[in-house]
Amino acid sequence: MTLDTNGLDTAQRRVFGELTARSWSDAALRLRYEREPAAVLAEYDIHLADGMPAPALPPRPVAEVVVETLSDPAAFVPPCLDFCLCFMQVSK
């Protein structure tokens, strides 16, 4: 799967990954993104340049998605070989 996120910097791509993962479990968010992508992206502090199309959300993977809370995110090394979509939420 190729996701066109040209024009987004690294931080924005990470945030877009979080938005993508949330859209997989929240149908209302996905529908809102389909209807008004610029508004939803702005909620995630992603602002597109004039004329830049919003990237499409990738379809939900067929495999099970597991979300884990890590006690020490700094010690986490993803076991990725080909593809990895890792999101960390650190509680303070």
C-alpha positions, 0 to 999 in steps of 0.5 A: 500500500502506498500512501501519498503524504507528499507535502507533509513533514515527518511530524505531520506524517506521524500525526496522520498515522495516528489519525489513520489508526483512530479512523480504523476504530472510529467510523464517525471520525472516518466519515467526518474525514471523508466529508471535511478532510481539511477541518479534521486535519486542522484538529490534528494540527495539519494544515495543507497548502493551498491547492494541496489535496488531502491524503486519502485514509488507507483502508483498515487492515484485515489483520487484528490491530493491537494498541498497547500502552508502554511503560517505558516508550524509550526502551521500545524497539519495534520488531518491524521488518517490512512495514510498521505502524507504531503509535505511542501515547505517553501519559504524564 
